[in-house]
């Protein structure tokens, strides 16, 4: 591997654009479900829950559908769409089978929808972030494995070539993803109950983000950013340092979710060291991104995708700095089980990876339909409402968590801490409203772009496939 330019594939890029469109459409539909369920769950803390007394839509079940929709509906579909575009670009080979791609798309999304329905019906599995019903787990594992095989086949076929760093990240994520899912959903359920199962569950909680979402997100930004800026990535060596640091430190992070628990203390301390180690590795990634932007900062104003990448990168940095603090034993005494934790989760999954996915959608959607985005103004509204919403929510929940933790430590009656937290919950609701409106603006803009371009296709009969050139 000796290239620092993502545009190194052959001149022929056999991209299945209909699969790119299908996964993007599914992701966007799930994104609406994500914000609606998240907002509904948050309103219960203000006695404004929209479905009181409805067991099928009880807050606990809605919360599980929210997290499942984030991981498997929104992020997974979005990444699969991008992989159908990027892997042929980087390898010069089509994915293994277009037919298999459609089978995986249909089966995977049917399984996600059925899992959400079963969770609402009360059949969720008692595994954090692994709430998919037990009956669904084998089917999801098989579907995920087939999808990963479909993407890995062209990489294996091009193994004699010199790979850009994005291929390394993508390959690792595709190899890790089925293993992580099987580990988190089968081992605690069938073979290792109790604290041993909790240790495995903690690895799954973190590795779902760290070994699937993170390598795909980071690797795909390593592709998109140089393409947007029309310049190579700043440092090939730093990109490899980040990759191997992620591979070494991240699998050991999980037990920091259960500090001061019956899990062996050596395992907890190992997780603390690994968590601090990974945040140092993140510095190399973020520095590489912004060093690549050097001399092109004007594009933070002119390019919506570059702006989403930049803010997402800042959120990634803040997330990892926060993580290095909150995994220490002394910090855990205060913030464990407080609102600090969901604030941290929203910053990374929305502020970082969702922002990076938005950047990709804004980049690819017009190219797939060969048109301009419907409204630049709506792009601006989407960005600013989403950015303000997530930052305000993060700061608000961080402050709420600290207040709750110190009140609990001082043995303040629990109901008093609830009353004291209500102003923070109102602020969270306002921040969530900003995010909800931003998502509405985003979806309308994307839909109108598709609608008016579809009319142009019908009027002009422009049905030829996109022309692919060597420039990404």
Residue pairs with C-beta under 8 A, 6 or more apart in sequence:
1 162
1 163
1 164
1 165
1 168
1 240
2 162
2 236
3 162
3 163
3 164
3 236
4 164
4 165
4 232
4 233
4 235
4 236
4 239
5 164
5 226
5 232
5 233
6 89
6 90
6 164
6 166
6 222
6 223
6 226
6 227
6 233
6 472
7 89
7 227
7 470
7 471
7 472
8 90
8 162
8 164
9 88
9 89
9 90
9 91
9 92
9 470
10 92
10 470
11 468
11 469
11 470
12 92
12 468
13 88
13 89
13 92
13 468
14 88
14 93
14 94
15 84
15 85
15 88
15 89
15 94
15 466
15 468
16 84
16 94
16 95
16 98
16 101
17 368
17 465
17 466
19 81
19 84
19 98
19 101
19 102
19 105
20 81
20 82
20 84
20 85
20 364
20 368
21 81
21 368
22 81
22 102
22 105
23 77
23 78
23 80
23 81
23 84
23 105
24 77
24 78
24 81
24 361
24 364
24 365
24 368
26 73
26 77
26 105
26 109
27 73
27 74
27 75
27 77
27 78
27 81
27 357
27 361
28 361
28 443
28 446
29 73
30 69
30 73
30 74
30 77
30 112
31 73
31 74
31 354
31 439
31 442
31 443
32 439
32 443
33 65
33 69
33 73
33 116
34 66
34 69
34 70
34 73
34 74
35 432
35 435
35 436
35 439
36 436
37 62
37 63
37 65
37 66
37 69
38 66
38 432
38 435
39 429
39 432
39 433
39 436
40 49
40 50
40 51
40 57
40 59
40 62
41 59
41 62
41 63
41 66
42 425
42 428
42 429
42 432
43 49
43 50
43 429
44 59
45 421
45 422
45 425
46 422
46 425
46 426
46 429
49 59
51 57
51 58
51 62
55 122
56 120
56 121
57 120
61 119
61 120
61 122
61 124
62 120
64 119
64 124
64 131
65 116
65 119
65 120
67 129
67 131
68 112
68 115
68 116
68 119
68 131
68 132
69 112
69 116
70 349
71 129
71 208
71 213
72 112
72 115
72 140
73 109
73 112
73 116
74 354
74 357
75 213
75 349
75 353
75 354
75 357
76 108
77 109
78 357
78 360
78 361
79 213
79 216
79 217
79 220
79 357
80 105
80 147
81 364
82 220
82 360
82 364
83 151
83 170
83 216
84 95
84 101
85 364
86 166
86 170
86 220
86 223
87 93
87 95
87 151
87 154
87 155
87 167
87 170
88 94
88 95
88 154
89 223
89 472
90 163
90 164
90 166
90 167
90 223
91 154
91 155
91 157
91 158
91 161
91 167
92 158
92 161
93 153
93 154
93 157
93 158
94 154
95 101
95 150
95 151
95 153
95 154
96 149
96 150
96 151
96 153
96 154
97 150
100 146
100 150
101 150
103 146
104 143
104 146
104 147
104 150
107 139
107 143
108 140
108 143
108 144
108 147
111 136
111 139
111 140
111 143
114 136
115 132
115 133
115 136
115 140
118 124
118 133
118 135
118 136
119 131
119 132
119 133
123 133
123 135
124 131
124 132
124 133
125 131
125 132
125 133
125 134
125 137
125 185
125 189
127 184
127 185
127 188
127 189
127 201
127 204
128 201
128 205
129 184
129 204
129 205
129 208
130 184
130 185
130 188
130 201
130 204
132 140
132 185
134 189
137 181
137 185
137 186
137 189
140 181
140 185
141 178
141 181
141 182
141 185
141 186
144 177
144 178
144 181
145 178
148 174
148 175
148 177
148 178
151 170
151 174
152 171
152 174
152 175
155 163
155 167
155 170
155 171
164 222
164 223
165 219
165 222
165 233
165 236
165 239
165 240
165 243
166 219
166 220
166 222
166 223
167 219
168 219
168 240
168 243
169 215
169 216
169 218
169 219
169 220
169 222
169 243
170 215
170 216
170 219
170 220
172 211
172 215
172 243
172 246
172 247
173 211
173 212
173 215
173 216
173 219
176 207
176 211
176 212
176 215
177 211
177 212
180 204
180 207
180 208
180 211
180 212
181 204
181 208
183 200
183 203
183 204
183 207
184 200
184 201
184 203
184 204
184 205
184 207
184 208
185 204
187 197
187 200
188 197
188 198
188 200
188 201
188 204
189 197
192 200
195 261
195 262
195 263
198 258
198 261
198 262
198 263
199 254
199 255
199 258
199 263
199 267
202 254
202 255
202 256
202 257
202 258
202 263
202 271
203 251
203 253
203 254
203 255
204 254
205 254
205 257
206 250
206 253
206 254
206 256
206 257
207 250
207 251
207 253
207 254
209 348
209 349
210 246
210 250
210 251
210 253
210 278
211 250
211 251
213 349
213 353
214 246
214 250
214 353
215 243
215 246
217 352
217 353
217 356
217 357
218 242
218 246
218 285
220 356
220 360
221 289
221 309
221 312
221 313
221 356
221 359
222 233
222 239
223 472
224 305
224 309
224 359
224 360
224 363
225 233
225 289
225 292
225 293
225 306
225 309
226 232
226 233
226 292
227 363
227 472
228 299
228 303
228 305
228 306
228 309
228 363
229 292
229 293
229 296
229 299
229 306
231 292
231 296
232 292
233 239
233 288
233 292
234 288
234 291
234 292
234 294
235 288
235 291
238 284
238 285
238 287
238 288
239 285
239 288
241 281
241 284
242 281
242 282
242 284
242 285
242 288
245 277
245 278
245 280
245 281
245 284
246 278
246 281
248 277
249 274
249 275
249 277
249 278
249 281
250 274
250 278
252 270
252 271
252 273
252 274
253 271
253 274
253 275
253 278
254 271
255 263
255 267
255 268
255 270
255 271
256 268
256 271
256 272
256 275
256 327
258 268
259 268
259 271
259 272
259 327
259 329
259 332
259 336
260 268
260 329
260 332
260 333
260 336
261 268
271 327
272 327
272 328
272 329
275 323
275 324
275 327
276 324
276 327
278 320
278 323
279 320
279 321
279 323
279 324
282 316
282 317
282 320
283 317
285 316
286 313
286 314
286 316
286 317
289 309
289 310
289 313
290 310
290 313
293 299
293 300
293 306
293 310
296 306
299 306
299 307
300 306
300 307
300 310
301 307
304 359
304 362
304 376
304 379
304 380
304 383
305 358
305 359
305 360
305 362
305 363
306 359
307 383
308 355
308 356
308 358
308 359
308 362
308 383
309 355
309 356
309 359
311 351
311 355
311 383
311 387
312 351
312 352
312 353
312 354
312 355
312 356
312 359
313 352
315 347
315 348
315 351
315 352
315 355
315 390
316 348
316 351
316 352
318 347
318 351
318 394
319 344
319 347
319 348
319 351
319 352
322 344
322 347
322 398
323 344
325 331
326 332
326 335
326 340
326 344
333 405
333 409
334 401
334 402
334 405
334 406
334 409
335 341
335 401
335 402
335 405
336 405
338 400
338 401
338 402
338 404
338 405
338 408
339 397
339 400
339 401
339 404
339 421
339 424
339 428
340 397
340 398
340 400
340 401
340 402
340 405
341 401
342 397
343 393
343 394
343 395
343 396
343 397
343 398
343 400
343 401
344 394
344 398
346 390
346 393
346 394
346 397
347 390
347 394
350 386
350 390
350 435
351 390
351 391
351 394
355 386
355 387
358 382
358 386
358 442
361 446
362 373
362 379
365 373
365 446
365 449
365 450
366 372
366 373
366 449
367 466
368 466
369 449
369 450
369 453
369 454
370 453
370 462
370 466
371 449
371 452
371 453
371 456
372 449
373 379
373 445
373 449
374 445
374 446
374 448
374 449
374 452
375 445
375 448
378 441
378 442
378 444
378 445
379 445
381 438
381 441
382 438
382 439
382 441
382 442
382 445
383 438
384 438
385 434
385 435
385 437
385 438
385 441
386 434
386 435
386 438
386 439
386 442
388 431
388 434
389 431
389 432
389 433
389 434
389 435
389 438
390 431
390 435
392 427
392 430
392 431
392 434
393 427
393 428
393 431
393 432
393 435
396 424
396 427
396 428
396 431
397 424
397 428
399 424
400 421
400 424
400 425
400 428
403 417
403 420
403 421
403 424
404 417
404 420
404 421
407 416
407 417
407 420
408 414
408 417
456 462
457 463
